[in-house]
Amino acid sequence: MTDARHQWAAHYAAVKARIATGQRPGAAAPPAPAPAPAPAPADPPAPPAPADPPAPPADPPVLYKTDTAWIKLTRAEHAALPHVQTRAAKLAGKAARQAATAERMARYRLTQEQLAELCADITTRHKTTWLVLVGRSPAAAHMRARLEVYRRLLALGWSYTAIGKACGRDHSTVMYYIRRWGTTDEQAQA
């Protein structure tokens, strides 16, 4: 063997011996046991219990951040700020918004049969059915009928998204039809 291999083998043998005896590397012989500590003196008497802590103020201050610094306000002063709403006002506003949203969405929740009845005159005039209008036919006659349906629903206040969902299209398709051919026949001919 070479000298380097002999050195490595001797090193590993020494490491194994240290591990077997529990010695740490570079440590000398184990230290002698330390003398027993002297007994601790008796605990000093406990200080008397403090009086009841002071009660918090009835109206604790509120930290409010202005543009330049933090200031302390009472709750009444904070509530009087124009942009601060009370919880009751927030909940009332939220309930009103939810009711308006529910009412608006109720207009768009029509079944396919109800939509077919709404657009029955269009389907009879174009001699087609509702299923053909919401289908994938690229025929020009069907595209003209679809455009009339989109115009009618838009005139009734439907959003592009709602029209697209009702007719099985993406809202951008409805927007394209309306932008390309307008909301009336006069705009389409111009």
MARBA-3410 file (N, C-alpha, C, O; in Angstrom, 1 decimal):
190
0.8,-1.2,0.0,0.0,0.0,0.0,0.9,1.2,0.0,2.0,1.2,0.4 ~ 0.3,2.3,-0.5,1.0,3.6,-0.5,0.9,4.2,0.9,0.2,3.8,1.7 ~ 1.8,5.2,1.1,1.8,5.9,2.4,0.5,6.6,2.7,0.0,6.6,3.8 ~ -0.2,7.2,1.7,-1.5,7.9,1.9,-2.5,6.9,2.4,-3.3,7.2,3.3 ~ -2.5,5.7,1.8,-3.5,4.7,2.2,-3.2,4.2,3.6,-4.2,4.0,4.4
-1.9,4.1,4.0,-1.6,3.7,5.4,-2.1,4.8,6.3,-2.6,4.4,7.4 ~ -1.9,6.0,6.0,-2.3,7.1,6.9,-3.8,7.1,7.0,-4.3,7.3,8.1 ~ -4.6,6.9,6.0,-6.0,6.9,6.1,-6.5,5.7,6.9,-7.4,5.8,7.7 ~ -5.9,4.5,6.7,-6.3,3.4,7.5,-6.0,3.6,9.0,-6.8,3.2,9.8 ~ -4.9,4.2,9.3,-4.5,4.5,10.7,-5.5,5.5,11.3,-6.0,5.4,12.4
-5.9,6.5,10.5,-6.8,7.5,10.9,-8.2,6.9,11.3,-8.8,7.1,12.3 ~ -8.7,6.0,10.4,-10.0,5.4,10.6,-10.0,4.5,11.8,-11.0,4.3,12.5 ~ -8.9,3.8,12.0,-8.7,2.9,13.1,-8.8,3.7,14.4,-9.5,3.3,15.4 ~ -8.2,4.9,14.4,-8.2,5.8,15.6,-9.6,6.3,15.8,-10.1,6.4,17.0 ~ -10.3,6.6,14.8,-11.7,7.1,14.9,-12.6,6.1,15.5,-13.4,6.3,16.4
-12.5,4.8,15.0,-13.3,3.7,15.5,-13.0,3.5,17.0,-14.0,3.2,17.7 ~ -11.8,3.6,17.4,-11.4,3.4,18.8,-12.0,4.5,19.6,-12.6,4.2,20.7 ~ -12.0,5.7,19.2,-12.6,6.8,20.0,-14.1,6.7,20.1,-14.7,6.9,21.1 ~ -14.7,6.2,19.0,-16.2,6.0,19.0,-16.5,4.9,20.0,-17.5,5.0,20.8 ~ -15.7,3.9,20.0,-16.0,2.7,20.9,-15.8,3.1,22.4,-16.6,2.6,23.2
-14.9,4.0,22.7,-14.7,4.4,24.1,-15.5,5.6,24.4,-15.6,6.0,25.6 ~ -16.2,6.3,23.5,-17.0,7.4,23.8,-16.2,8.7,23.9,-16.8,9.7,24.3 ~ -15.0,8.8,23.5,-14.2,10.0,23.6,-14.5,10.9,22.4,-14.8,10.5,21.3 ~ -14.5,12.2,22.7,-14.6,13.2,21.6,-13.3,13.5,21.0,-12.2,13.4,21.7 ~ -13.2,13.8,19.7,-11.9,14.1,19.1,-11.2,15.3,19.8,-11.9,16.3,20.0
-10.0,15.2,20.0,-9.2,16.2,20.6,-9.4,16.4,22.1,-8.8,17.3,22.7 ~ -10.2,15.5,22.7,-10.5,15.7,24.1,-9.4,14.9,24.9,-8.9,13.8,24.4 ~ -9.0,15.4,26.0,-8.1,14.7,26.9,-8.8,13.7,27.7,-9.9,13.3,27.4 ~ -8.2,13.2,28.7,-8.8,12.2,29.6,-10.1,12.8,30.2,-10.2,14.0,30.3 ~ -11.0,11.9,30.5,-12.3,12.5,31.1,-12.0,13.2,32.3,-11.1,12.8,33.1
-12.7,14.4,32.6,-12.4,15.2,33.7,-12.9,14.5,35.0,-13.7,13.6,35.0 ~ -12.2,15.0,36.1,-12.6,14.4,37.4,-14.0,14.9,37.8,-14.4,16.0,37.4 ~ -14.7,14.1,38.6,-16.0,14.6,39.0,-16.0,15.9,39.8,-15.0,16.1,40.6 ~ -16.9,16.8,39.5,-16.9,18.1,40.2,-17.4,17.9,41.7,-18.2,17.0,41.9 ~ -16.9,18.8,42.6,-17.4,18.6,43.9,-18.9,19.0,44.0,-19.4,19.7,43.2
-19.5,18.4,45.0,-20.9,18.7,45.2,-21.2,20.1,45.5,-20.4,20.7,46.3 ~ -22.2,20.7,45.0,-22.5,22.2,45.3,-22.9,22.4,46.7,-23.5,21.5,47.3 ~ -22.6,23.6,47.2,-23.0,23.9,48.6,-24.5,24.1,48.6,-25.1,24.4,47.6 ~ -25.1,23.8,49.8,-26.5,23.9,49.9,-27.0,25.4,49.7,-26.3,26.3,50.1 ~ -28.1,25.5,49.0,-28.6,26.9,48.7,-29.2,27.5,49.9,-29.8,26.7,50.7
-29.1,28.8,50.1,-29.7,29.4,51.2,-31.2,29.3,51.1,-31.8,29.1,50.1 ~ -31.9,29.5,52.2,-33.4,29.4,52.2,-33.9,30.5,51.4,-33.4,31.6,51.3 ~ -35.1,30.2,50.8,-35.7,31.2,49.9,-36.2,32.4,50.7,-36.7,32.3,51.8 ~ -35.9,33.6,50.2,-36.4,34.8,50.9,-37.9,34.8,51.0,-38.6,34.2,50.1 ~ -38.5,35.5,51.9,-40.0,35.5,52.0,-40.5,36.2,50.7,-40.0,37.2,50.2
-41.7,35.8,50.3,-42.3,36.3,49.1,-42.8,37.7,49.4,-43.3,38.0,50.5 ~ -42.7,38.6,48.4,-43.2,40.0,48.7,-44.7,40.0,48.8,-45.4,39.1,48.3 ~ -45.3,40.9,49.5,-46.7,41.0,49.6,-47.4,41.1,48.3,-46.9,41.8,47.3 ~ -48.6,40.5,48.1,-49.4,40.6,46.9,-49.8,42.0,46.6,-50.2,42.7,47.5 ~ -49.6,42.5,45.3,-50.0,43.8,45.0,-51.5,44.0,45.1,-52.2,43.0,45.0
-51.9,45.2,45.2,-53.3,45.5,45.2,-53.9,45.2,43.9,-53.2,44.9,42.9 ~ -55.2,45.2,43.7,-55.9,44.8,42.5,-55.3,45.8,41.4,-55.1,47.0,41.6 ~ -55.1,45.2,40.2,-54.5,46.1,39.1,-55.6,47.1,38.7,-56.8,46.9,38.9 ~ -55.2,48.2,38.2,-56.1,49.3,37.9,-57.0,48.8,36.7,-56.5,48.1,35.8 ~ -58.3,49.1,36.7,-59.2,48.7,35.7,-58.9,49.5,34.4,-58.5,50.6,34.5
-59.1,48.8,33.3,-58.8,49.6,32.0,-59.8,50.7,31.9,-60.9,50.6,32.4 ~ -59.5,51.7,31.1,-60.4,52.8,31.0,-61.7,52.3,30.3,-61.6,51.4,29.5 ~ -62.8,53.0,30.6,-64.1,52.6,30.0,-64.0,52.8,28.5,-64.7,52.0,27.8 ~ -63.4,53.7,28.0,-63.3,53.9,26.5,-61.8,53.9,26.1,-61.2,55.0,26.0 ~ -61.2,52.7,25.8,-59.8,52.7,25.5,-59.5,53.5,24.2,-60.4,53.5,23.3
-58.4,54.1,24.1,-58.0,54.8,22.9,-57.8,53.9,21.7,-57.5,52.7,21.8 ~ -58.0,54.5,20.5,-57.8,53.7,19.3,-56.7,54.4,18.6,-56.6,55.6,18.4 ~ -55.7,53.6,18.1,-54.6,54.2,17.4,-55.1,54.3,15.9,-55.6,53.4,15.3 ~ -54.9,55.5,15.4,-55.3,55.9,14.0,-54.1,56.4,13.3,-53.4,57.3,13.7 ~ -53.9,55.9,12.1,-52.7,56.3,11.3,-53.1,57.4,10.3,-54.0,57.3,9.5
-52.5,58.6,10.5,-52.7,59.7,9.5,-51.6,59.5,8.5,-50.8,58.6,8.5 ~ -51.5,60.5,7.6,-50.5,60.5,6.6,-49.1,60.6,7.2,-48.1,60.1,6.6 ~ -48.9,61.3,8.3,-47.6,61.5,8.8,-47.3,60.8,10.2,-46.2,60.6,10.5 ~ -48.4,60.5,10.9,-48.1,59.9,12.3,-49.3,59.1,12.8,-50.4,59.1,12.2 ~ -49.1,58.4,13.9,-50.1,57.7,14.6,-50.7,58.6,15.7,-49.9,59.2,16.4
-52.0,58.6,15.8,-52.6,59.5,16.9,-53.6,58.6,17.7,-54.1,57.6,17.1 ~ -53.8,59.0,18.9,-54.7,58.3,19.8,-56.1,59.0,19.7,-56.2,60.2,20.0 ~ -57.1,58.2,19.4,-58.5,58.8,19.4,-59.4,57.9,20.3,-59.1,56.8,20.5 ~ -60.4,58.5,20.9,-61.4,57.7,21.6,-62.2,57.0,20.6,-62.2,57.4,19.4 ~ -63.0,56.0,21.0,-63.8,55.3,20.0,-64.9,56.2,19.4,-65.2,56.1,18.2
-65.4,57.1,20.2,-66.4,58.1,19.6,-65.8,59.0,18.6,-66.4,59.2,17.5 ~ -64.5,59.5,18.8,-63.9,60.3,17.8,-63.6,59.5,16.6,-63.7,60.0,15.4 ~ -63.2,58.3,16.8,-62.8,57.4,15.6,-64.1,57.1,14.8,-64.0,57.2,13.5 ~ -65.2,56.8,15.4,-66.5,56.6,14.7,-67.0,57.8,14.0,-67.7,57.6,13.0 ~ -66.6,59.0,14.5,-67.1,60.2,13.8,-66.3,60.5,12.5,-66.7,61.4,11.8
-65.2,59.8,12.3,-64.5,60.1,11.1,-65.3,59.7,9.9,-66.1,58.8,9.9 ~ -65.3,60.5,8.8,-66.2,60.3,7.7,-66.1,58.9,7.0,-67.0,58.4,6.4 ~ -64.9,58.3,6.9,-64.7,57.1,6.2,-64.9,55.9,7.1,-64.8,54.7,6.5 ~ -65.2,56.0,8.3,-65.3,54.9,9.2,-66.8,54.5,9.3,-67.6,55.3,9.7 ~ -67.1,53.2,9.0,-68.5,52.8,9.1,-68.6,51.9,10.3,-67.7,51.2,10.7
-69.8,51.9,10.9,-70.0,51.0,12.0,-70.3,49.6,11.4,-70.6,49.5,10.3 ~ -70.2,48.6,12.3,-70.4,47.3,11.8,-71.9,47.1,11.3,-72.1,46.4,10.4 ~ -72.8,47.7,12.0,-74.2,47.6,11.6,-74.4,48.2,10.2,-75.2,47.7,9.4 ~ -73.8,49.4,9.9,-73.9,50.0,8.6,-73.3,49.1,7.5,-73.8,49.0,6.4 ~ -72.1,48.4,7.9,-71.5,47.6,6.9,-72.4,46.4,6.6,-72.5,46.0,5.4
-73.0,45.8,7.6,-73.9,44.6,7.4,-75.1,45.0,6.6,-75.6,44.2,5.8 ~ -75.7,46.2,6.9,-76.9,46.6,6.2,-76.5,46.8,4.7,-77.3,46.4,3.8 ~ -75.4,47.4,4.4,-75.0,47.6,3.0,-74.7,46.3,2.3,-75.0,46.1,1.2 ~ -74.1,45.3,3.1,-73.8,44.0,2.5,-75.1,43.3,2.2,-75.2,42.7,1.1 ~ -76.1,43.4,3.1,-77.4,42.7,2.8,-78.1,43.3,1.6,-78.7,42.6,0.8
-78.0,44.6,1.5,-78.7,45.3,0.3,-78.0,44.9,-1.0,-78.7,44.7,-2.0 ~ -76.7,44.8,-0.9,-75.9,44.4,-2.2,-76.3,43.0,-2.5,-76.4,42.7,-3.7 ~ -76.4,42.1,-1.5,-76.7,40.7,-1.8,-78.1,40.6,-2.4,-78.3,39.8,-3.3 ~ -79.0,41.3,-1.8,-80.4,41.3,-2.4,-80.5,41.8,-3.8,-81.2,41.2,-4.6 ~ -79.7,42.8,-4.1,-79.7,43.4,-5.5,-79.1,42.4,-6.4,-79.6,42.2,-7.6
-78.0,41.7,-6.0,-77.4,40.7,-6.8,-78.3,39.5,-7.1,-78.4,39.0,-8.2 ~ -79.0,39.1,-6.0,-79.9,37.9,-6.2,-81.0,38.3,-7.2,-81.4,37.5,-8.0 ~ -81.5,39.5,-7.1,-82.6,39.9,-8.0,-82.1,40.0,-9.4,-82.8,39.6,-10.3 ~ -80.9,40.5,-9.6,-80.3,40.6,-10.9,-80.1,39.3,-11.5,-80.3,39.0,-12.7 ~ -79.5,38.3,-10.7,-79.2,37.0,-11.2,-80.5,36.2,-11.5,-80.5,35.3,-12.4
-81.6,36.5,-10.8,-82.9,35.8,-11.1,-83.3,36.0,-12.5,-84.0,35.2,-13.1 ~ -83.0,37.2,-13.0,-83.4,37.5,-14.4,-82.7,36.6,-15.4,-83.3,36.3,-16.4 ~ -81.5,36.2,-15.0,-80.7,35.4,-16.0,-80.9,33.9,-15.8,-80.4,33.1,-16.6 ~ -81.6,33.5,-14.8,-81.7,32.1,-14.5,-83.0,31.6,-15.2,-83.9,31.2,-14.6 ~ -82.9,31.6,-16.5,-84.1,31.0,-17.3,-83.7,29.7,-17.8,-82.5,29.4,-18.2
-84.6,28.8,-17.9,-84.4,27.5,-18.5,-84.3,27.6,-20.0,-84.7,28.7,-20.6 ~ -83.8,26.6,-20.7,-83.8,26.7,-22.2,-85.2,26.8,-22.8,-85.4,27.5,-23.8 ~ -86.2,26.2,-22.1,-87.6,26.3,-22.6,-88.1,27.7,-22.5,-88.7,28.2,-23.4 ~ -87.7,28.4,-21.4,-88.2,29.8,-21.2,-87.5,30.7,-22.2,-88.1,31.6,-22.7 ~ -86.2,30.4,-22.5,-85.5,31.2,-23.5,-86.1,31.0,-24.8,-86.3,31.9,-25.6
-86.5,29.8,-25.1,-87.1,29.4,-26.4,-88.4,30.2,-26.6,-88.8,30.7,-27.6 ~ -89.2,30.3,-25.5,-90.5,31.0,-25.5,-90.3,32.5,-25.7,-91.0,33.2,-26.4 ~ -89.2,33.0,-25.1,-88.9,34.4,-25.2,-88.5,34.8,-26.6,-88.8,35.9,-27.0 ~ -87.9,33.9,-27.3,-87.4,34.2,-28.7,-88.2,33.4,-29.7,-87.7,33.1,-30.8 ~ -89.5,33.0,-29.4,-90.3,32.1,-30.3,-90.5,32.9,-31.6,-90.5,32.2,-32.7
-90.8,34.2,-31.6,-91.1,34.9,-32.8,-89.8,34.9,-33.7,-90.0,34.8,-35.0 ~ -88.6,34.9,-33.2,-87.4,34.9,-34.0,-87.3,33.6,-34.6,-86.9,33.5,-35.8 ~ -87.5,32.5,-33.9,-87.3,31.1,-34.5,-88.4,30.9,-35.5,-88.0,30.2,-36.5 ~ -89.6,31.4,-35.4,-90.6,31.1,-36.4,-90.3,32.0,-37.7,-90.5,31.5,-38.8 ~ -89.9,33.2,-37.5,-89.6,34.1,-38.6,-88.4,33.5,-39.4,-88.4,33.6,-40.7
-87.4,32.9,-38.8,-86.3,32.3,-39.5,-86.4,30.8,-39.8,-85.5,30.2,-40.3 ~ -87.6,30.3,-39.5,-88.0,28.9,-39.7,-86.9,27.9,-39.2,-86.3,27.1,-39.9 ~ -86.6,28.1,-37.9,-85.6,27.2,-37.2,-86.1,26.9,-35.8,-87.2,27.3,-35.5 ~ -85.3,26.3,-35.1,-85.6,25.9,-33.7,-84.6,26.5,-32.7,-83.5,27.0,-33.1 ~ -85.0,26.5,-31.5,-84.1,27.1,-30.4,-82.8,26.2,-30.4,-81.7,26.8,-30.2
-82.9,24.9,-30.5,-81.7,24.1,-30.4,-80.8,24.3,-31.5,-79.5,24.2,-31.4 ~ -81.3,24.7,-32.7,-80.4,25.0,-33.8,-79.7,26.3,-33.5,-78.5,26.5,-33.9 ~ -80.4,27.3,-32.9,-79.8,28.6,-32.6,-78.6,28.4,-31.6,-77.6,29.1,-31.7 ~ -78.8,27.6,-30.6,-77.7,27.4,-29.6,-76.7,26.3,-30.0,-75.8,26.1,-29.3 ~ -77.0,25.7,-31.2,-76.0,24.7,-31.7,-74.8,25.4,-32.4,-74.6,26.6,-32.2
-74.1,24.6,-33.1,-72.8,25.0,-33.7,-72.9,25.3,-35.2,-71.9,25.4,-35.9 ~ -74.1,25.4,-35.8,-74.2,25.6,-37.2,-73.6,26.9,-37.7,-74.0,27.9,-37.1 ~ -72.8,26.9,-38.7,-72.2,28.1,-39.2,-73.0,28.7,-40.4,-72.6,29.7,-41.0 ~ -74.2,28.2,-40.7,-75.0,28.7,-41.8,-75.4,30.1,-41.5,-75.7,30.5,-40.4 ~ -75.4,30.9,-42.6,-75.6,32.3,-42.5,-77.0,32.6,-41.9,-77.2,33.5,-41.1
-78.0,31.8,-42.3,-79.4,32.0,-41.8,-79.4,31.8,-40.3,-80.1,32.6,-39.6 ~ -78.7,30.9,-39.8,-78.7,30.6,-38.3,-77.9,31.7,-37.6,-78.2,32.1,-36.5 ~ -76.8,32.2,-38.3,-76.1,33.3,-37.6,-76.9,34.6,-37.5,-76.8,35.3,-36.5 ~ -77.7,34.8,-38.6,-78.6,36.0,-38.5,-79.6,35.9,-37.4,-79.9,36.8,-36.7 ~ -80.2,34.7,-37.2,-81.1,34.5,-36.1,-80.5,34.6,-34.8,-81.0,35.2,-33.8
-79.2,34.1,-34.6,-78.5,34.2,-33.4,-78.3,35.7,-33.0,-78.4,36.1,-31.9 ~ -77.9,36.4,-34.1,-77.7,37.9,-33.8,-78.9,38.5,-33.3,-78.8,39.4,-32.4 ~ -80.1,38.2,-33.8,-81.3,38.8,-33.3,-81.6,38.4,-31.9,-82.1,39.2,-31.1 ~ -81.3,37.2,-31.5,-81.5,36.7,-30.1,-80.5,37.5,-29.2,-80.9,38.0,-28.2 ~ -79.3,37.7,-29.7,-78.3,38.5,-28.9,-78.8,39.9,-28.7,-78.7,40.5,-27.6
-79.3,40.5,-29.8,-79.8,41.9,-29.7,-81.0,42.0,-28.7,-81.0,42.9,-27.9 ~ -81.9,41.0,-28.8,-83.1,41.1,-27.9,-82.6,41.0,-26.5,-83.1,41.8,-25.6 ~ -81.8,40.0,-26.1,-81.4,39.8,-24.8,-80.6,41.0,-24.3,-80.7,41.4,-23.1 ~ -79.8,41.6,-25.1,-79.0,42.8,-24.7,-80.0,44.0,-24.5,-79.7,44.8,-23.6 ~ -81.0,44.1,-25.3,-82.0,45.2,-25.1,-82.8,45.0,-23.8,-83.2,45.9,-23.2
-82.9,43.7,-23.3,-83.6,43.4,-22.1,-82.7,43.7,-20.9,-83.1,43.5,-19.7 ~ -81.4,44.1,-21.1,-80.5,44.4,-20.0,-79.6,43.3,-19.6,-79.0,43.3,-18.5 ~ -79.5,42.2,-20.4,-78.6,41.1,-20.0,-77.2,41.5,-20.3,-76.9,42.3,-21.2 ~ -76.3,40.9,-19.5,-74.9,41.2,-19.8,-74.4,40.2,-20.9,-75.0,39.2,-21.2 ~ -73.2,40.6,-21.5,-72.6,39.7,-22.5,-72.4,38.3,-21.9,-72.6,37.3,-22.6
-71.9,38.2,-20.7,-71.6,36.9,-20.0,-72.9,36.1,-19.9,-72.9,34.9,-20.2 ~ -74.0,36.7,-19.5,-75.3,36.0,-19.3,-75.8,35.5,-20.6,-76.3,34.4,-20.7 ~ -75.7,36.4,-21.6,-76.2,36.0,-23.0,-75.4,34.8,-23.5,-75.9,33.8,-24.0 ~ -74.0,34.9,-23.3,-73.2,33.8,-23.7,-73.5,32.5,-23.0,-73.6,31.4,-23.7 ~ -73.7,32.5,-21.7,-74.1,31.3,-21.0,-75.4,30.7,-21.4,-75.6,29.5,-21.5
-76.4,31.6,-21.6,-77.7,31.2,-22.0,-77.7,30.5,-23.4,-78.4,29.6,-23.7 ~ -76.8,31.0,-24.3,-76.8,30.6,-25.7,-75.7,29.6,-26.0,-75.5,29.2,-27.1 ~ -75.0,29.2,-24.9,-73.9,28.2,-25.2,-72.7,28.8,-25.9,-72.0,28.1,-26.6 ~ -72.4,30.0,-25.7,-71.3,30.7,-26.3,-70.4,31.4,-25.3,-70.9,31.6,-24.1 ~ -69.2,31.8,-25.6,-68.4,32.6,-24.8,-68.9,34.0,-24.9,-69.4,34.4,-26.0
-68.7,34.8,-23.9,-69.2,36.2,-23.9,-68.5,37.0,-25.0,-69.0,37.9,-25.6 ~ -67.2,36.7,-25.4,-66.5,37.4,-26.4,-67.1,37.1,-27.8,-67.0,38.0,-28.7 ~ -67.7,36.0,-28.0,-68.4,35.7,-29.2,-69.6,36.6,-29.4,-69.9,37.2,-30.5 ~ -70.4,36.8,-28.3,-71.5,37.7,-28.3,-71.1,39.1,-28.6,-71.7,39.8,-29.4 ~ -70.0,39.5,-27.9,-69.5,40.9,-28.1,-69.0,41.1,-29.6,-69.3,42.1,-30.2
-68.4,40.1,-30.2,-68.0,40.2,-31.6,-69.2,40.4,-32.5,-69.2,41.2,-33.4 ~ -70.3,39.5,-32.3,-71.5,39.7,-33.1,-72.0,41.1,-33.0,-72.4,41.7,-34.0 ~ -72.2,41.6,-31.8,-72.8,42.9,-31.6,-71.9,44.0,-32.2,-72.4,45.0,-32.8 ~ -70.6,43.9,-32.0,-69.7,45.0,-32.5,-69.6,44.9,-34.0,-69.5,45.9,-34.7 ~ -69.6,43.7,-34.6,-69.5,43.5,-36.0,-70.8,44.0,-36.8,-70.7,44.6,-37.8
-71.9,43.6,-36.2,-73.2,43.9,-36.9,-74.1,44.9,-36.2,-75.2,45.1,-36.7 ~ -73.7,45.4,-35.1,-74.5,46.4,-34.4,-75.7,45.8,-33.6,-76.0,44.7,-33.7 ~ -76.3,46.7,-32.9,-77.5,46.3,-32.1,-78.8,46.5,-32.9,-79.8,46.1,-32.4 ~ -78.8,47.1,-34.1,-80.0,47.2,-34.9,-79.7,46.8,-36.3,-78.5,46.8,-36.7 ~ -80.7,46.6,-37.1,-80.5,46.3,-38.5,-79.9,47.5,-39.3,-79.2,47.3,-40.3
-80.3,48.7,-38.9,-79.8,49.9,-39.6,-78.3,50.0,-39.4,-77.6,50.4,-40.3 ~ -77.8,49.7,-38.2,-76.3,49.7,-38.0,-75.6,48.6,-38.8,-74.5,48.9,-39.3 ~ -76.3,47.5,-39.0,-75.7,46.4,-39.8,-75.6,46.8,-41.3,-74.6,46.4,-41.9 ~ -76.5,47.5,-41.8,-76.5,47.9,-43.2,-75.6,49.0,-43.5,-75.1,49.2,-44.6 ~ -75.2,49.8,-42.5,-74.4,51.0,-42.7,-72.9,50.6,-42.9,-72.1,51.5,-43.1
END
